Amino acid sequence: MVNWIKVTDIQRVVERAGELIKEVYNKRNFNVELKRDNTPVTEADKISSEYITSALKKLYPEIPVISEEASLPAYEEREKWAYAWIIDPLDGTKEFIYRNGRFCINIALVEKGKPIFGMINNVCDGEILWAFASGEKGMVKNGREEIFPNDEEKSSKLRVAVSCFHVTEWELRYVDYLKSLGHEVELVPLGASSKHCMLAKGEVDICPKFGKCSEWDVAAGQVLVEATGGYVVNAETGGEVRYNKEDMISPPFVMFGKRVYDEIKKGNKTFLDFKAKSVVKNDYLGARRNEIKKQDIMEKQYAKELVEFIHESPTNFHAVANAKKELLGNGYKQLFSGEAWQIEKGGKYFVTKNHSSLFAFEIGSGEIAEEGFKIICAHSDSPTFKIKPNAAMPVAGKYLKLNTEVYGGPIMYTWFDRPLSMAGRVMLRSLNPLKPATQFVNFKRPLMVIPHIAIHFNRAVNDQGNPLSKQKDMLPVIAMINETFEKDNYLVKLIAEEMGVNQDDILDFDLTLYEYEKGCLFGANEEFISSGKLDDLAMAHAGLKAFVASEKCRKTKVLAIFDNEEVGSGTKQGAGSPVLRTIIERIVFGLGGKPEDLYRAIHNSFMISADMAHALHPNYVEKHDPTNHPVINGGPVIKINANQKYITDGDSAAVFKTICKMAGVPCQEFVNHSDMAGGSTLGNILLSQMEMRGVDIGNPMWAMHSVRETGGVLDHAYVIKAFTTFYNI
């Protein structure tokens, strides 16, 4: 035992540091910065580091301190030290930022590269564990000494602790290796050094770490584990793990709890064999390649899911129905605008409007007035052609075409000569004349085509183009007329037959055309997405994936998918209506808030208006701004306009850039060529209803409003990560 180290002194230091951390943690907002390696650091990290360093220097002035958040002295100086404190003042900064409570304070004392004392404070649990290399150990719970529980009831499963955020390919391979030995393995995701504490207490059995890790993440935990009968092995060499090295990076290692290490000592070396077979220096490139491959597969999976989502969502109604299905499957409860709402903290809810817009929200744990809302907005509609009433139009007694009206601003000539189908909603007779029944229909087969006129009738088409009449040129042909053909009520009869309902029960319908062919990935490496309706179902899908996957937090999360953005948003289900404002009011008041709480909540909120963005076109470079031209697969795009067509300003752009850095994704900026007018989107329309901070963003794409648009596989994965990070903050 190092008898000159007083445990109670170190305990008081980590307790006070924990109090300082919690003061920041309980604040409504706190500063987050990025270090040179793009890892986050908060004001809590810095405050804790300064306090612990100062306190240790007062207690033991002869022992130097190495802290994660302080500059590292040169190795030529450090290698002369007999002793050194190695501290992580806030282990688990991401856990801290996401407010999941799984973060620690680590303090270790090393002697000539070997750890001889360690203490870990699980700040939010009020639990402090300490140990000496000699085996002396102890535990304090909420200020009271307790017996160190190193003899927990053994599980029949082999419990393997892995990181919540940083599990690697090789750690999963190690798990597979254990399974191949016949073990039933239970994965236990844990944050920061809580893994080491649970290992020392016998609550998990093994903790492999084959990814990047620093000495201050490990040293204290090693002492705890080995003092309780476990063992820590260097997975590169099979020897011990050393500290105060030149680079302060830990080698890959495996921590074994007492249960497993007892087996090893009895001669069962299989737990160590994986090291010799796989985790060696010269195989790290292979491991990295596998990690990259795994990431590539995941990115393509997101893109494939998007293509499938769009294919199954031929109209705004179907998009909302599919989003609704996803939410119900993840435990969200549907509310109805005409009924009283009973909501509570932690509750998961959604409400729809007109069957074509959707608003999902998860109530945060914090006070609504203090925390406000985190909102992502997208839209469900896309440019298309809507079927008019009395649509059947016979031509020359032989063809039947349908009368249509243009919805939004499609690139009309892209719709020529493609197999088209139709889908939408149908209103049926019900017992209540004020509330007709609603059913959706999707013909799911090629029904019609808009034929282009042959070049022989317009020889100048390739030189002068072909000005198009919306009423004349864009009408689809759906059928041939023969002697048995009944043109009266043709479309209604077709709908009734498809739906299996009585023709007389059909009161009206909202039907639109869509391209029948399913989207796909393309490119030499499948790096592009080709599909209709990327604008804006790509953002709706990304928002939905992030919303469902994100963790509980103090702020209330909102996903808003509006309808009718392509025609100005001026409908009851559009962003120009008070629908979102009304929902936010009902949330605040439903939680017992007053009007003053509503105003504060709005002020403390942040909104991401997510609509697609323009990528640099390879054949029209001159159309783009000379210094700001985002590219496909270059990351999400912040949209900026000096005349405030977008809501982005310096403040909100800085927020989104920080989010992207925290998520580990690139970020780009878009401004229009100064000689060209730009478009607008949801942001400003929404903020006419509520004054709140916000940013306009979107993924870069080609051919916006074409029947077939092009986006990037990487970009879709990037924006899902960014949205998830935003919701988790």
C-alpha positions in Angstrom: 0.0 0.0 0.0 1.0 3.5 -0.7 0.5 4.6 2.8 1.0 8.3 2.2 -2.1 8.5 0.0 -5.1 9.3 2.0 -8.3 8.0 0.4 -10.5 10.4 2.2 -8.6 13.4 0.7 -9.0 12.1 -2.8 -12.6 11.3 -2.1 -13.4 14.9 -1.1 -11.7 16.1 -4.3 -13.9 13.9 -6.6 -17.0 14.7 -4.6 -16.5 18.4 -5.0 -15.6 18.0 -8.7 -18.8 16.0 -9.1 -20.8 18.8 -7.5 -19.2 21.3 -9.9 -20.0 19.1 -12.9 -23.7 18.7 -11.8 -24.1 22.5 -11.4 -23.3 22.8 -15.1 -25.3 19.6 -16.0 -28.4 21.0 -14.4 -28.2 24.3 -16.3 -30.6 24.9 -19.1 -27.8 25.5 -21.5 -24.0 25.0 -21.3 -21.2 25.6 -23.7 -19.9 22.8 -26.0 -16.7 23.2 -28.0 -14.7 21.0 -30.3 -11.1 20.1 -29.6 -8.5 19.7 -32.4 -9.4 16.0 -32.7 -13.1 17.0 -33.2 -14.1 15.5 -29.9 -16.4 17.6 -27.7 -15.5 19.4 -24.6 -17.8 21.3 -22.2 -17.4 24.0 -19.6 -17.9 21.1 -17.1 -14.8 19.3 -18.4 -12.7 22.5 -17.9 -14.1 23.4 -14.5 -13.6 19.9 -13.2 -10.0 19.7 -14.6 -9.0 23.0 -13.1 -10.4 22.1 -9.7 -9.0 18.6 -9.5 -5.5 19.7 -10.7 -5.4 22.5 -8.2 -6.6 20.3 -5.4 -4.1 17.5 -6.0 -1.2 19.9 -6.3 -2.2 21.3 -2.9 -2.4 17.9 -1.3 0.6 16.3 -3.0 2.7 19.2 -4.5 5.6 16.8 -5.4 3.4 14.7 -7.8 2.7 16.1 -11.3 -0.8 15.9 -12.8 -1.7 14.7 -16.3 -5.2 15.8 -17.3 -7.1 15.2 -20.5 -8.1 18.8 -20.6 -4.6 20.3 -19.9 -1.6 20.6 -22.1 0.7 17.6 -22.0 4.3 18.1 -20.9 7.0 16.8 -23.2 7.8 13.1 -22.9 11.5 13.9 -22.2 10.2 15.5 -18.9 7.5 13.0 -18.1 9.7 9.9 -18.5 11.8 11.1 -15.5 8.8 11.1 -13.2 8.6 8.4 -10.6 4.9 9.2 -9.9 2.1 10.9 -11.8 -1.6 11.5 -11.4 -3.5 10.7 -14.5 -7.0 12.1 -14.4 -10.1 12.3 -16.6 -12.1 15.2 -15.1 -15.2 14.2 -17.0 -15.1 10.7 -18.6 -18.0 10.4 -21.0 -18.5 13.9 -22.4 -21.0 12.7 -25.0 -23.0 11.1 -22.2 -22.9 14.4 -20.4 -24.0 16.3 -23.5 -26.8 13.8 -24.2 -27.8 14.1 -20.5 -28.1 10.3 -20.0 -26.3 10.4 -16.6 -23.6 7.9 -17.6 -20.4 9.9 -17.0 -17.6 9.6 -14.4 -14.5 11.2 -12.9 -11.4 9.1 -13.1 -8.3 9.6 -10.9 -5.3 7.2 -11.0 -1.8 7.3 -9.5 0.9 5.6 -11.5 4.4 4.6 -10.4 7.0 4.2 -13.1 4.3 3.3 -15.6 2.2 1.1 -13.4 -1.1 2.2 -11.8 -1.1 1.8 -8.1 -4.2 3.7 -7.0 -7.5 4.4 -8.7 -10.8 6.1 -7.9 -13.9 6.5 -10.0 -16.9 8.7 -9.2 -20.1 7.8 -10.9 -21.4 11.3 -10.6 -25.1 10.9 -11.1 -25.3 7.7 -9.1 -23.5 9.1 -6.1 -21.2 6.1 -6.1 -17.4 6.3 -5.6 -15.2 3.2 -5.9 -11.5 3.2 -5.0 -8.7 0.6 -4.8 -5.0 0.2 -4.3 -2.9 -2.3 -6.4 -2.3 -4.1 -3.1 -6.0 -5.2 -3.1 -7.3 -2.8 -0.5 -10.6 -1.3 -1.8 -13.7 0.4 -0.8 -17.0 2.0 -1.9 -18.9 5.1 -0.9 -22.6 5.5 -1.8 -24.1 9.0 -1.4 -21.5 9.8 1.3 -21.8 6.6 3.2 -19.3 3.8 3.3 -20.6 0.4 2.0 -19.2 -3.0 1.4 -17.6 -3.5 -2.0 -20.0 -6.0 -3.7 -17.6 -8.2 -5.5 -19.6 -11.4 -5.2 -22.8 -10.7 -7.0 -25.1 -13.6 -8.1 -23.5 -15.1 -11.2 -25.4 -15.0 -14.5 -25.6 -18.1 -16.7 -24.6 -15.8 -19.5 -21.2 -14.2 -20.2 -21.9 -10.5 -19.8 -19.7 -8.4 -22.1 -19.6 -4.6 -21.5 -19.3 -2.4 -24.6 -19.4 1.3 -25.1 -22.7 3.0 -25.9 -21.1 5.2 -28.5 -17.8 3.7 -29.6 -18.3 -0.1 -30.1 -15.9 -1.3 -32.9 -15.9 -4.0 -35.4 -13.2 -5.9 -33.5 -15.2 -5.8 -30.3 -18.1 -7.4 -32.0 -15.8 -10.0 -33.5 -14.5 -10.8 -30.1 -18.1 -11.4 -29.0 -18.7 -13.7 -32.0 -15.5 -15.5 -31.0 -16.8 -16.1 -27.4 -20.1 -17.4 -28.9 -18.1 -19.8 -31.1 -16.6 -21.2 -27.9 -20.2 -22.1 -26.8 -20.8 -19.2 -24.4 -24.2 -17.6 -24.3 -23.2 -13.9 -24.5 -25.2 -10.9 -23.2 -24.0 -7.5 -24.6 -24.3 -4.7 -21.9 -23.9 -1.2 -23.4 -22.5 1.2 -20.8 -21.1 4.7 -20.7 -17.6 5.8 -19.8 -15.8 4.1 -16.9 -19.0 2.7 -15.5 -18.0 -0.4 -17.4 -14.9 -0.8 -15.2 -16.9 -0.2 -12.0 -19.5 -2.9 -12.9 -16.6 -5.3 -13.8 -15.0 -4.7 -10.5 -18.4 -5.3 -8.7 -18.9 -8.6 -10.6 -22.0 -7.2 -12.5 -20.3 -7.8 -15.9 -17.6 -10.3 -16.8 -15.5 -9.0 -19.7 -14.8 -5.5 -21.2 -12.9 -5.6 -24.5 -11.6 -2.3 -25.9 -10.0 -2.5 -29.4 -10.7 1.1 -30.5 -9.0 4.4 -29.8 -8.7 5.0 -26.1 -6.5 7.2 -23.9 -4.7 6.3 -20.7 -6.9 8.5 -18.5 -9.9 6.4 -19.7 -8.3 3.2 -18.4 -5.8 3.6 -15.5 -8.2 4.0 -12.6 -10.4 1.2 -13.9 -7.5 -1.2 -14.2 -6.7 -0.8 -10.5 -10.3 -1.4 -9.5 -10.6 -4.5 -11.7 -7.3 -6.1 -10.6 -7.9 -5.3 -6.9 -11.1 -7.3 -7.1 -9.5 -10.4 -8.6 -9.7 -9.5 -12.3 -7.0 -8.9 -14.9 -6.2 -6.4 -17.7 -4.2 -7.7 -20.7 -2.6 -5.8 -23.5 -4.2 -7.4 -26.6 -1.2 -6.6 -28.8 1.4 -8.2 -26.7 -0.4 -10.4 -24.2 1.5 -8.5 -21.4 0.6 -5.6 -19.1 -0.8 -2.2 -20.0 1.7 0.6 -19.3 1.0 4.3 -18.6 2.6 7.7 -19.0 3.9 6.7 -22.4 5.0 9.1 -25.1 1.6 9.2 -27.0 -0.7 8.5 -24.0 -2.8 6.2 -26.2 -3.8 2.9 -24.7 -3.2 -0.3 -26.7 -6.1 -2.5 -27.4 -6.9 -4.4 -24.2 -9.3 -6.8 -22.6 -10.5 -6.4 -19.0 -11.5 -9.7 -17.3 -13.6 -9.8 -14.2 -12.8 -12.2 -11.3 -15.2 -14.9 -12.6 -13.4 -15.2 -16.0 -9.9 -14.6 -14.7 -10.4 -17.5 -12.3 -11.1 -19.7 -15.3 -8.0 -18.4 -17.0 -5.9 -19.2 -14.0 -7.3 -22.7 -14.0 -5.9 -23.2 -17.5 -8.7 -22.0 -19.7 -6.7 -19.9 -22.1 -9.4 -19.6 -24.8 -10.4 -16.1 -23.6 -6.9 -15.0 -24.5 -6.5 -16.9 -27.8 -8.5 -14.3 -29.8 -5.7 -11.9 -29.2 -3.2 -14.1 -30.8 -5.4 -14.9 -33.8 -6.8 -11.5 -34.7 -5.9 -8.5 -32.6 -2.3 -7.9 -33.5 -0.6 -4.8 -34.9 -0.3 -5.9 -38.5 -4.0 -6.6 -38.7 -5.2 -3.2 -37.7 -5.4 -2.1 -41.4 -7.6 -5.1 -41.9 -9.8 -4.2 -39.0 -10.0 -0.6 -40.3 -11.1 -1.9 -43.7 -13.8 -4.0 -42.1 -15.0 -1.0 -40.1 -15.2 1.0 -43.3 -17.0 -1.8 -45.1 -19.5 -2.0 -42.2 -20.0 1.7 -42.4 -20.5 1.6 -46.1 -23.1 -1.1 -45.7 -25.0 1.0 -43.1 -24.9 4.1 -45.4 -26.3 2.1 -48.3 -28.9 0.6 -46.0 -30.2 4.0 -45.0 -30.4 4.9 -48.7 -32.2 1.7 -49.6 -34.7 2.3 -46.8 -35.3 5.8 -48.2 -36.0 4.4 -51.7 -38.4 1.9 -50.2 -40.1 4.6 -48.1 -40.6 6.8 -51.2 -41.9 3.8 -53.3 -44.5 3.0 -50.7 -45.4 6.7 -50.4 -46.7 7.7 -53.8 -48.7 10.6 -52.3 -48.6 12.8 -49.3 -51.3 10.7 -47.7 -49.3 7.5 -48.0 -46.2 9.2 -46.7 -48.0 10.2 -43.5 -49.6 6.8 -43.2 -46.2 5.1 -43.4 -44.7 7.6 -40.8 -47.7 6.9 -38.6 -47.1 3.1 -38.8 -43.4 3.7 -37.8 -44.4 5.8 -34.8 -47.0 3.3 -33.6 -44.4 0.5 -33.8 -42.1 2.5 -31.6 -44.5 3.1 -28.8 -46.0 6.5 -29.8 -49.6 7.2 -29.0 -51.9 8.9 -31.4 -53.8 12.0 -30.2 -56.7 13.6 -32.0 -57.2 17.3 -32.4 -61.0 17.2 -31.5 -60.4 15.3 -28.2 -58.9 16.4 -24.9 -55.2 15.6 -24.6 -53.8 13.9 -21.5 -50.0 14.3 -21.8 -47.2 13.8 -19.3 -43.4 14.1 -19.1 -41.7 11.3 -20.9 -44.8 10.7 -23.0 -44.5 9.9 -26.7 -47.3 11.2 -29.0 -48.3 12.2 -32.5 -51.3 13.8 -34.2 -52.2 14.1 -37.9 -54.0 16.8 -39.9 -56.0 16.1 -43.1 -54.3 12.7 -43.3 -51.4 14.5 -45.1 -49.4 16.2 -42.3 -48.0 14.8 -39.1 -46.7 16.2 -35.9 -44.9 13.9 -33.4 -43.5 14.9 -30.1 -41.8 13.4 -27.1 -42.1 15.3 -23.8 -38.7 16.1 -22.2 -37.8 15.6 -18.6 -37.0 19.2 -18.0 -39.3 22.2 -17.3 -40.9 23.1 -20.6 -40.5 26.9 -20.1 -36.8 26.5 -19.4 -35.9 23.8 -22.0 -38.3 24.6 -24.9 -38.5 22.5 -28.0 -36.1 20.9 -30.5 -38.0 20.9 -33.8 -37.3 19.4 -37.2 -39.7 20.4 -40.0 -40.1 18.9 -43.5 -42.9 18.5 -46.0 -44.8 15.5 -47.4 -45.9 16.8 -50.9 -44.0 16.9 -54.2 -44.8 18.5 -57.6 -47.2 16.3 -59.6 -50.4 16.3 -61.6 -53.8 16.1 -59.9 -56.8 14.4 -61.5 -59.6 16.9 -62.1 -63.3 16.1 -61.5 -65.1 14.6 -64.5 -61.6 13.7 -65.8 -62.4 11.4 -68.7 -61.7 12.9 -72.2 -62.3 10.8 -75.3 -60.2 11.6 -78.3 -61.1 10.7 -81.9 -63.4 8.0 -80.6 -60.3 5.8 -79.9 -58.3 7.1 -77.0 -59.3 8.1 -73.4 -57.1 10.6 -71.7 -57.5 12.2 -68.2 -57.9 15.8 -67.5 -55.3 16.9 -65.0 -54.1 20.1 -63.2 -50.5 20.8 -62.4 -49.7 20.7 -58.7 -46.7 22.8 -57.7 -43.8 23.4 -60.1 -42.7 20.2 -61.8 -40.2 20.0 -64.7 -43.0 19.0 -67.0 -41.1 17.5 -69.9 -39.5 14.9 -67.5 -42.9 13.3 -67.2 -43.2 12.4 -70.8 -43.1 8.7 -72.0 -42.9 7.2 -68.5 -45.2 4.6 -67.1 -47.4 6.4 -64.6 -49.8 5.2 -62.0 -52.1 7.1 -59.6 -52.8 7.1 -55.9 -54.5 9.2 -53.2 -57.5 9.3 -50.9 -61.1 8.6 -51.6 -64.0 10.0 -49.6 -66.8 7.5 -49.0 -70.4 7.9 -47.8 -70.7 7.5 -44.0 -73.5 7.8 -41.4 -72.3 11.4 -40.5 -72.7 13.7 -43.5 -70.1 16.1 -42.0 -67.5 13.4 -41.7 -67.2 11.2 -44.8 -65.1 8.0 -44.4 -61.6 8.2 -45.8 -59.7 5.4 -47.6 -56.4 5.4 -49.4 -55.9 3.9 -52.8 -52.7 3.0 -54.8 -53.1 1.3 -58.1 -49.5 0.0 -57.9 -49.4 -0.8 -61.7 -48.5 1.2 -64.8 -51.8 2.7 -65.9 -51.1 5.6 -68.2 -48.4 7.6 -70.1 -48.0 11.2 -71.2 -46.8 10.7 -74.8 -44.3 13.1 -76.3 -44.8 14.3 -79.9 -42.4 12.7 -82.3 -39.4 14.6 -83.4 -40.7 14.4 -87.0 -43.5 16.8 -86.0 -41.1 19.2 -84.2 -37.7 19.1 -85.8 -36.5 22.1 -83.8 -37.2 20.4 -80.4 -33.5 19.8 -79.6 -32.5 23.3 -80.7 -35.3 25.5 -79.6 -37.0 23.4 -77.0 -40.7 22.7 -76.8 -42.9 25.2 -75.0 -45.5 23.2 -73.1 -49.2 23.9 -72.4 -50.3 22.6 -69.1 -53.8 22.0 -70.4 -52.9 20.5 -73.8 -49.5 18.8 -73.6 -49.6 17.2 -70.2 -52.7 15.0 -70.3 -52.1 11.2 -69.8 -53.6 8.5 -72.0 -55.2 5.8 -69.8 -57.2 3.5 -72.1 -58.3 2.6 -75.6 -62.0 3.1 -76.5 -63.8 0.1 -78.1 -67.5 -0.9 -78.7 -67.9 -2.1 -75.1 -66.3 0.9 -73.5 -68.4 3.0 -71.1 -66.9 6.4 -70.8 -69.5 7.8 -68.4 -68.1 7.8 -64.8 -65.1 5.8 -66.1 -62.7 6.9 -63.5 -65.1 6.4 -60.6 -65.8 2.9 -61.8 -62.1 2.2 -62.0 -61.6 3.4 -58.4 -64.5 1.4 -57.1 -63.2 -1.7 -58.7 -59.7 -1.2 -57.4 -61.0 -0.5 -53.8 -63.8 -3.1 -53.8 -66.4 -0.6 -52.9 -69.8 0.4 -54.2 -69.5 3.1 -56.9 -72.4 5.0 -55.4 -70.5 5.3 -52.1 -67.7 7.3 -53.7 -68.4 11.0 -52.9 -65.1 12.5 -54.1 -61.3 11.9 -54.3 -57.9 13.5 -54.2 -55.8 11.6 -56.7 -52.5 12.4 -58.2 -50.1 10.8 -60.7 -46.7 9.3 -59.9 -43.9 7.6 -61.7 -44.5 3.8 -61.5 -40.8 2.7 -61.6 -39.1 2.3 -58.3 -36.0 4.4 -57.3 -32.6 2.8 -57.2 -28.9 3.4 -56.2 -26.6 4.0 -59.1 -23.0 5.0 -59.9 -19.8 3.0 -60.1 -19.9 2.5 -56.4 -23.6 3.0 -55.9 -23.0 6.4 -54.5 -26.1 8.1 -55.9 -29.8 7.8 -55.2 -32.2 8.1 -58.2 -35.9 8.6 -57.2 -38.8 10.8 -57.4 -40.0 12.8 -54.4 -36.5 13.2 -52.8 -37.8 16.8 -52.4 -38.9 16.4 -49.6 -39.5 12.9 -48.5 -35.7 12.4 -48.1 -35.8 15.0 -45.2 -39.1 13.6 -43.8 -37.5 10.1 -43.8 -34.3 11.3 -42.2 -36.2 13.3 -39.6 -38.4 10.3 -38.8 -35.4 7.9 -38.4 -33.6 10.3 -36.1 -36.7 11.1 -34.1 -37.4 7.4 -33.4 -33.7 6.5 -32.7 -32.8 9.5 -30.5 -32.7 9.2 -26.7 -34.8 10.8 -24.0 -33.6 14.2 -23.0 -34.7 17.3 -21.1 -36.0 19.3 -24.1 -39.2 18.3 -25.8 -38.5 16.8 -29.3 -40.8 17.6 -32.2 -41.0 16.3 -35.8 -43.3 18.3 -38.0 -44.1 17.0 -41.5 -46.3 19.6 -43.3 -48.3 19.4 -46.5 -48.7 21.8 -49.4 -45.3 23.4 -49.2 -45.1 23.1 -53.0 -48.1 25.4 -53.4 -47.3 28.0 -50.8 -48.2 26.3 -47.5 -51.4 28.4 -47.1 -53.7 25.5 -46.1 -54.9 24.2 -42.7 -52.3 21.5 -42.9 -49.5 23.7 -44.3 -46.8 25.7 -42.5 -48.7 28.9 -43.1 -51.5 27.8 -40.8 -51.3 28.0 -36.9 -51.3 24.2 -36.7 -47.8 23.8 -35.2 -48.3 26.8 -32.9 -51.5 25.3 -31.7 -49.8 22.0 -30.9 -47.0 23.7 -29.0 -49.6 25.7 -27.0 -51.5 22.5 -26.1 -48.3 20.8 -25.0 -47.3 23.7 -22.7 -50.8 24.2 -21.3 -51.3 20.4 -21.0 -48.2 20.2 -18.7 -49.7 22.9 -16.5 -48.0 25.9 -18.0 -49.3 29.4 -18.4 -49.1 31.9 -21.3 -45.8 33.2 -19.9 -44.4 29.6 -19.9 -45.4 29.3 -23.6 -43.6 32.5 -24.6 -40.4 31.4 -22.7 -40.6 27.9 -24.2 -40.8 29.3 -27.7 -37.9 31.6 -27.0 -35.8 28.7 -25.7 -36.5 26.5 -28.7 -34.5 25.8 -31.9 -35.9 24.7 -35.2 -34.3 23.0 -38.2 -36.3 23.7 -41.4 -35.3 20.7 -43.6 -35.9 20.9 -47.3 -33.6 19.7 -50.1 -30.9 22.0 -51.5 -29.2 22.5 -54.9 -25.9 20.7 -55.7 -23.3 22.0 -58.1 -24.4 20.8 -61.6 -21.5 19.4 -63.5 -22.9 20.8 -66.9 -24.0 24.2 -65.6 -21.3 25.3 -63.2 -21.9 28.9 -64.2 -25.4 28.9 -62.7 -23.9 28.5 -59.2 -22.2 30.9 -56.8 -18.5 31.0 -57.6 -17.3 30.3 -54.0 -20.3 28.4 -52.4 -21.4 25.5 -54.4 -22.2 22.3 -52.4 -21.7 18.9 -54.0 -23.5 15.6 -53.7 -22.1 13.5 -50.9 -20.4 16.5 -49.4 -22.7 16.7 -46.4 -25.9 18.6 -45.4 -26.2 22.1 -46.8 -26.9 25.3 -44.8 -29.1 27.6 -47.0 -28.3 31.3 -46.8 -29.9 34.3 -48.4 -29.1 38.0 -47.7 -32.7 39.0 -48.4 -34.0 36.4 -45.8 -35.6 33.9 -48.2 -34.1 31.5 -45.7 -34.2 31.9 -41.9 -30.5 31.2 -41.5 -28.3 33.8 -39.8 -24.8 33.6 -38.3 -26.1 32.4 -35.0 -28.2 29.6 -36.3 -25.6 28.5 -38.9 -23.1 28.3 -36.1 -25.5 26.0 -34.2 -25.9 23.6 -37.1 -22.2 23.6 -37.9 -21.5 22.6 -34.3 -24.2 19.8 -34.5 -22.5 18.4 -37.6 -19.1 18.4 -36.0 -20.5 16.6 -32.9 -22.1 14.1 -35.3 -18.8 13.7 -37.2 -20.3 14.7 -40.5 -19.2 17.4 -43.0 -21.3 20.5 -43.7 -21.7 22.8 -46.7 -23.2 26.2 -47.5 -25.4 27.4 -50.3 -26.1 30.9 -51.6 -27.6 31.8 -54.9 -25.6 33.2 -57.8 -26.2 36.9 -57.2 -27.8 37.4 -60.6 -30.4 34.8 -60.0 -33.4 34.8 -57.7 -33.7 31.9 -55.3 -36.6 30.0 -53.9 -37.9 29.8 -50.4 -39.1 27.1 -48.0 -40.9 26.4 -44.7 -38.7 28.4 -42.4 -39.9 31.9 -42.8 -43.5 30.8 -43.2 -43.3 29.0 -39.9 -41.6 31.9 -38.1 -44.5 34.1 -39.1 -46.4 32.1 -36.5 -43.7 31.8 -33.8 -40.6 33.8 -33.3 -37.8 31.3 -32.6 -34.3 30.6 -33.6 -33.9 28.4 -36.6 -31.9 27.4 -39.6 -32.7 26.3 -43.2 -30.8 23.2 -44.3 -31.2 20.4 -46.8 -29.2 17.7 -48.7 -27.7 18.6 -52.0 -29.4 17.2 -55.1 -29.7 17.5 -58.9 -32.9 18.0 -60.9 -35.1 19.3 -58.1 -38.8 19.0 -59.2 -38.0 16.5 -61.9 -40.0 13.3 -62.0 -36.7 11.6 -61.2 -34.3 13.4 -58.9 -30.7 12.6 -57.8 -29.2 12.7 -54.3 -26.3 11.2 -52.5 -26.1 7.9 -50.5 -23.6 9.4 -48.0 -25.6 12.6 -47.6 -28.6 10.7 -46.4 -26.6 8.9 -43.8 -24.9 12.2 -42.8 -28.1 14.1 -42.2 -29.6 11.2 -40.2 -26.6 11.4 -37.9 -26.8 15.2 -37.7 -30.6 15.1 -36.9 -30.1 12.3 -34.3 -27.3 14.4 -32.6 -29.6 17.4 -32.6 -32.4 15.5 -30.9 -29.9 14.0 -28.4 -28.4 17.3 -27.2 
